[in-house]
Amino acid sequence: MNYSIEWLKRNLEEGKRFKYLYFWGHQSNKKEITASCFSQWWVAPFTVDNVVYKTAVAVAQPLD
């Protein structure tokens, strides 16, 4: 199924209720992947212009 802002608004206006997933916790579970992997602090290295960042939080835009 494809979701969009319009889909969400329409469903909310029709009274549909949703369960939201809050993901600020980032405690690692050594046995399985849990919702904590959605945390912005979850270590998920990536590379931009040959620079390796440990998490998305490390990305910054230069001030020109």
N, C-alpha and C positions, 0 to 999 in steps of 0.2 A: 504494500500500500504506500502511496506517496502522500506525505503530509506537507502542509503549508501553513502560513500564518492565517490565510483565509479559512482553511479547514478548521483550525483551532478556534478562531473567532466564531464561526458558524456553529460549531458544536457547543461552545460555551453559551452562546445566545439561546440555543435550544435547551439549555439546562443540563447538558451532560457534565458529569463530574469526572475529574481526573486525579490520579494519584501521582504526585510529583516526587521526583527522586533528587534529594539534596546530596551533594557530593563533596562536601568540604573535608570529610574525614579521609585520611590517607594511610591508615595503618595497614601494613602489608600482611597478607595471609599467605603463608608459605605453601599451603596445600591446594589453594584454588584462587581463581581470579574473582574478585567481588566488585561491588559498585565503587569501592574506594579507588579503583584504577581511573575513574573519571576526574579525580582531584587534580587541580592545576599543579599541585606539588608532587604528583606521582612522577617518579624518575622514568623518563621516556626520552632518551637522547635522540637528537636530530641534528642535521647539518644544513647550514645555509651559507653559501659562498665560502665553502671550505672551513667554516667555523663550527665546532661541535658545541651544542648547548645541551645541558643536562635535563632541563625542563623548559616548557613554554614560558615560564616566568622570566627566564634569563634573556628573552628577546627584547631588545630596545631599539628604538629608532633614533638615529643621530639628530641632534639639534643643529640645524643649518642657519 
